[in-house]
């Protein structure tokens, strides 16, 4: 089976510790779609989770990736060529 140049991979990762950010950053640079489960870190240390999420947003923005929450337990990060539909909550 031959690998195509334009293949995009989806990867599910559980974030247990802030040190997991290094490999996540590399995967974002590779253009992967990431589904990040944050529950284990949230159960251990909410403040660490907040810092990790803030850092994820910075990493995604710097890579021109898109990032959004998927419910309470997950975050999705997509490469620049994939945009996440976010409903407009602006009530007019």
Backbone as a printed PyTorch tensor [residue, N CA C, xyz], in Angstrom:
tensor([[[  0.8410,  -1.1810,   0.0000],
         [  0.0000,   0.0000,   0.0000],
         [  0.8840,   1.2410,   0.0000]],

        [[  0.6370,   2.1210,  -0.9330],
         [  1.4600,   3.3050,  -1.0890],
         [  0.8710,   4.4770,  -0.3260]],

        [[  1.7220,   5.1990,   0.3730],
         [  1.2700,   6.3790,   1.1150],
         [  1.1130,   7.5480,   0.1480]],

        [[ -0.0430,   8.1880,   0.1880],
         [ -0.2810,   9.3470,  -0.6560],
         [  0.2590,  10.5950,   0.0300]],

        [[  0.7220,  11.5250,  -0.7810],
         [  1.2960,  12.7600,  -0.2520],
         [  0.2790,  13.6020,   0.5230]],

        [[ -0.9840,  13.5620,   0.1270],
         [ -1.9750,  14.4320,   0.7430],
         [ -2.8080,  13.7130,   1.8030]],

        [[ -2.3110,  12.6210,   2.3340],
         [ -3.0320,  11.8860,   3.3650],
         [ -2.9940,  12.6610,   4.6790]],

        [[ -4.1570,  12.7920,   5.3100],
         [ -4.2570,  13.4270,   6.6170],
         [ -4.6530,  12.3610,   7.6240]],

        [[ -3.9270,  12.2840,   8.7070],
         [ -4.2050,  11.2880,   9.7340],
         [ -4.9680,  11.8940,  10.8970]],

        [[ -5.8270,  11.0880,  11.4980],
         [ -6.5460,  11.4600,  12.7070],
         [ -5.9340,  10.6590,  13.8510]],

        [[ -5.6710,  11.3350,  14.9510],
         [ -5.0370,  10.6790,  16.1000],
         [ -5.7590,  11.0820,  17.3760]],

        [[ -6.1000,  10.0840,  18.1870],
         [ -6.7210,  10.3450,  19.4880],
         [ -5.6430,  10.2310,  20.5620]],

        [[ -5.6000,  11.2210,  21.4410],
         [ -4.5710,  11.2720,  22.4890],
         [ -5.2420,  11.6180,  23.8120]],

        [[ -4.8210,  10.9510,  24.8720],
         [ -5.2630,  11.3130,  26.2130],
         [ -4.1590,  12.1370,  26.8620]],

        [[ -4.4980,  13.3440,  27.2930],
         [ -3.5240,  14.2060,  27.9630],
         [ -3.5620,  13.8930,  29.4560]],

        [[ -2.4510,  13.3680,  29.9560],
         [ -2.3530,  13.0270,  31.3740],
         [ -1.4580,  13.9920,  32.1360]],

        [[ -0.6120,  14.7080,  31.3790],
         [  0.4030,  15.5440,  32.0040],
         [  0.7970,  16.6570,  31.0260]],

        [[  1.1920,  17.8220,  31.5340],
         [  1.6240,  18.9040,  30.6390],
         [  2.7780,  18.5040,  29.7150]],

        [[  3.5620,  17.5210,  30.1010],
         [  4.6770,  17.0870,  29.2470],
         [  4.1890,  16.4560,  27.9410]],

        [[  2.9170,  16.0760,  27.8720],
         [  2.3470,  15.5170,  26.6440],
         [  2.2660,  16.5630,  25.5280]],

        [[  2.3710,  17.8430,  25.8820],
         [  2.2540,  18.9140,  24.8960],
         [  3.3310,  18.8570,  23.8200]],

        [[  4.5140,  18.3700,  24.1690],
         [  5.6080,  18.3380,  23.1880],
         [  5.2400,  17.4650,  21.9920]],

        [[  4.7690,  16.2480,  22.2440],
         [  4.4230,  15.3630,  21.1300],
         [  3.1770,  15.8690,  20.4010]],

        [[  2.2550,  16.4940,  21.1290],
         [  1.0590,  17.0610,  20.4930],
         [  1.4660,  18.1880,  19.5470]],

        [[  2.4010,  19.0240,  19.9670],
         [  2.8790,  20.1170,  19.1210],
         [  3.4870,  19.5610,  17.8330]],

        [[  4.2440,  18.4840,  17.9370],
         [  4.8460,  17.8620,  16.7530],
         [  3.7650,  17.3300,  15.8170]],

        [[  2.7250,  16.7090,  16.3840],
         [  1.6270,  16.1810,  15.5630],
         [  0.8680,  17.3080,  14.8600]],

        [[  0.7040,  18.4480,  15.5420],
         [  0.0460,  19.6080,  14.9160],
         [  0.8900,  20.0900,  13.7370]],

        [[  2.2080,  20.1520,  13.9190],
         [  3.1110,  20.5740,  12.8350],
         [  3.0280,  19.6220,  11.6460]],

        [[  2.7780,  18.3400,  11.9080],
         [  2.6630,  17.3380,  10.8390],
         [  1.3260,  17.4320,  10.1050]],

        [[  0.4080,  18.2600,  10.6010],
         [ -0.8760,  18.4370,   9.9360],
         [ -1.9020,  17.3720,  10.2760]],

        [[ -1.7660,  16.7440,  11.4250],
         [ -2.7240,  15.7210,  11.8430],
         [ -3.9840,  16.3590,  12.4190]],

        [[ -5.0940,  15.6120,  12.3450],
         [ -6.3050,  15.9690,  13.0610],
         [ -6.1830,  15.2800,  14.4160]],

        [[ -6.2940,  16.0310,  15.4990],
         [ -6.1120,  15.4760,  16.8410],
         [ -7.3960,  15.5920,  17.6480]],

        [[ -7.7450,  14.5040,  18.2990],
         [ -8.8250,  14.5220,  19.2790],
         [ -8.1620,  14.2750,  20.6240]],

        [[ -8.2090,  15.2870,  21.4710],
         [ -7.4870,  15.2620,  22.7370],
         [ -8.4610,  15.0730,  23.8980]],

        [[ -8.2620,  14.0160,  24.6500],
         [ -9.1000,  13.7500,  25.8240],
         [ -8.4040,  14.3430,  27.0420]],

        [[ -9.1010,  15.2090,  27.7720],
         [ -8.4760,  15.9420,  28.8720],
         [ -8.9510,  15.4970,  30.2490]],

        [[ -9.8780,  14.5560,  30.3130],
         [-10.4730,  14.1470,  31.5950],
         [ -9.4510,  13.7310,  32.6540]],

        [[ -8.4650,  12.8700,  32.3290],
         [ -7.5200,  12.4620,  33.3840],
         [ -6.7830,  13.6390,  34.0240]],

        [[ -6.3710,  14.6060,  33.2110],
         [ -5.6750,  15.7740,  33.7570],
         [ -6.6420,  16.6420,  34.5540]],

        [[ -7.8730,  16.7640,  34.0770],
         [ -8.8860,  17.5520,  34.7930],
         [ -9.1510,  16.9670,  36.1710]],

        [[ -9.1420,  15.6490,  36.2760],
         [ -9.3930,  14.9960,  37.5640],
         [ -8.2170,  15.1680,  38.5150]],

        [[ -7.0050,  15.3010,  37.9580],
         [ -5.8130,  15.4660,  38.7990],
         [ -5.6010,  16.9020,  39.2490]],

        [[ -5.6780,  17.8530,  38.2840],
         [ -5.2940,  19.2320,  38.5840],
         [ -5.9390,  20.1850,  37.5760]],

        [[ -7.0040,  20.8460,  37.9820],
         [ -7.7480,  21.7390,  37.0910],
         [ -6.8920,  22.9250,  36.6490]],

        [[ -6.0450,  23.4330,  37.5360],
         [ -5.1870,  24.5640,  37.1810],
         [ -4.1850,  24.1650,  36.0930]],

        [[ -3.6030,  22.9740,  36.1970],
         [ -2.6880,  22.4930,  35.1490],
         [ -3.4400,  22.3340,  33.8360]],

        [[ -4.6630,  21.8420,  33.9200],
         [ -5.4730,  21.6760,  32.7130],
         [ -5.7010,  23.0250,  32.0400]],

        [[ -6.0390,  24.0390,  32.8160],
         [ -6.2690,  25.3730,  32.2630],
         [ -5.0260,  25.8720,  31.5230]],

        [[ -3.8500,  25.6890,  32.1280],
         [ -2.6020,  26.1240,  31.4990],
         [ -2.3130,  25.3330,  30.2250]],

        [[ -2.5860,  24.0360,  30.2480],
         [ -2.3660,  23.1960,  29.0710],
         [ -3.2770,  23.6440,  27.9240]],

        [[ -4.5400,  23.9110,  28.2360],
         [ -5.4880,  24.3420,  27.2050],
         [ -5.0730,  25.6950,  26.6270]],

        [[ -4.6530,  26.6210,  27.4800],
         [ -4.1740,  27.9200,  26.9890],
         [ -2.9830,  27.7350,  26.0500]],

        [[ -2.0600,  26.8650,  26.4360],
         [ -0.8890,  26.6010,  25.6010],
         [ -1.2910,  25.9440,  24.2780]],

        [[ -2.2600,  25.0450,  24.3260],
         [ -2.7510,  24.4000,  23.1020],
         [ -3.3030,  25.4420,  22.1260]],

        [[ -4.0580,  26.4020,  22.6450],
         [ -4.6140,  27.4490,  21.7860],
         [ -3.4950,  28.2550,  21.1350]],

        [[ -2.4420,  28.5610,  21.8670],
         [ -1.3070,  29.3080,  21.3140],
         [ -0.5990,  28.4800,  20.2410]],

        [[ -0.3540,  27.2050,  20.5310],
         [  0.3130,  26.3180,  19.5710],
         [ -0.5130,  26.2240,  18.2900]],

        [[ -1.8280,  26.0230,  18.4450],
         [ -2.7080,  25.8980,  17.2790],
         [ -2.7060,  27.1850,  16.4600]],

        [[ -2.8270,  28.3230,  17.1350],
         [ -2.8520,  29.6100,  16.4360],
         [ -1.5390,  29.8260,  15.6710]],

        [[ -0.4120,  29.5130,  16.2960],
         [  0.8880,  29.6900,  15.6480],
         [  1.0510,  28.7940,  14.4290]],

        [[  0.4050,  27.6320,  14.4450],
         [  0.4800,  26.6890,  13.3260],
         [ -0.6400,  26.9220,  12.3100]],

        [[ -1.4450,  27.9660,  12.5470],
         [ -2.6090,  28.2720,  11.7120],
         [ -3.6070,  27.1140,  11.6980]],

        [[ -3.6050,  26.3220,  12.7580],
         [ -4.5470,  25.2140,  12.9130],
         [ -5.8330,  25.7460,  13.5360]],

        [[ -6.8930,  24.9380,  13.5030],
         [ -8.1520,  25.3090,  14.1280],
         [ -8.3180,  24.4440,  15.3750]],

        [[ -8.9620,  24.9780,  16.4000],
         [ -9.1060,  24.2620,  17.6690],
         [-10.4730,  24.5790,  18.2650]],

        [[-11.0890,  23.5610,  18.8640],
         [-12.4050,  23.7570,  19.4840],
         [-12.6500,  22.6550,  20.5100]],

        [[-13.5840,  22.9330,  21.4100],
         [-14.0010,  21.9180,  22.3880],
         [-14.9740,  20.9580,  21.7430]],

        [[-14.9000,  19.7080,  22.1460],
         [-15.9010,  18.6940,  21.7890],
         [-16.5170,  18.2530,  23.1050]],

        [[-17.5190,  18.9470,  23.5600],
         [-18.1280,  18.6260,  24.8460],
         [-17.2190,  19.0130,  25.9960]],

        [[-17.3960,  18.3150,  27.1170],
         [-16.6410,  18.6400,  28.3300],
         [-15.2880,  17.9380,  28.3980]],

        [[-15.1340,  16.8320,  27.6780],
         [-13.9560,  15.9890,  27.8750],
         [-12.9160,  16.0480,  26.7720]],

        [[-13.2570,  16.6280,  25.6300],
         [-12.3500,  16.5410,  24.4910],
         [-12.1410,  17.8900,  23.8050]],

        [[-10.9970,  17.9690,  23.1200],
         [-10.6360,  19.1230,  22.2980],
         [-10.2270,  18.5650,  20.9430]],

        [[-10.6190,  19.2420,  19.8770],
         [-10.2000,  18.8290,  18.5410],
         [ -9.2920,  19.9070,  17.9660]],

        [[ -8.2300,  19.4560,  17.2940],
         [ -7.3050,  20.3600,  16.6100],
         [ -7.2070,  19.8670,  15.1670]],

        [[ -7.3920,  20.7840,  14.2180],
         [ -7.3210,  20.4160,  12.8110],
         [ -6.2550,  21.2370,  12.1010]],

        [[ -5.6930,  20.6940,  11.0270],
         [ -4.6800,  21.4380,  10.2720],
         [ -5.3070,  22.6370,   9.5520]],

        [[ -4.4690,  23.5290,   9.0050],
         [ -4.9720,  24.7520,   8.3860],
         [ -6.0060,  24.5330,   7.2700]],

        [[ -5.9210,  23.4150,   6.5710],
         [ -6.8460,  23.1800,   5.4580],
         [ -8.1810,  22.5730,   5.8930]],

        [[ -8.3620,  22.3470,   7.2000],
         [ -9.6210,  21.8170,   7.7320],
         [-10.1350,  22.7950,   8.7850]],

        [[-11.3130,  23.3340,   8.5530],
         [-11.8940,  24.2830,   9.5020],
         [-13.0050,  23.6120,  10.2990]],

        [[-13.1500,  24.0040,  11.5450],
         [-14.1690,  23.4630,  12.4420],
         [-15.3680,  24.4070,  12.4000]],

        [[-16.5350,  23.8500,  12.1140],
         [-17.7480,  24.6680,  12.1370],
         [-18.0880,  24.9530,  13.5840]],

        [[-18.2380,  26.2180,  13.9090],
         [-18.6050,  26.6400,  15.2540],
         [-19.8970,  27.4310,  15.1500]],

        [[-20.9380,  26.9800,  15.8440],
         [-22.2160,  27.7000,  15.7370],
         [-22.0810,  29.1340,  16.2450]],

        [[-22.8480,  30.0090,  15.6410],
         [-22.8400,  31.4160,  16.0290],
         [-23.8310,  31.5770,  17.1790]],

        [[-23.2880,  31.8150,  18.3600],
         [-24.1440,  31.9470,  19.5390],
         [-24.6070,  33.3840,  19.7620]],

        [[-24.2710,  34.2530,  18.8300],
         [-24.6310,  35.6490,  18.9710],
         [-26.1400,  35.8070,  18.7800]],

        [[-26.8360,  36.1180,  19.8350],
         [-28.2900,  36.2750,  19.7710],
         [-28.6250,  37.7230,  19.4390]],

        [[-29.2770,  37.9380,  18.3240],
         [-29.5930,  39.3100,  17.8910],
         [-31.0580,  39.5570,  17.9730]]])
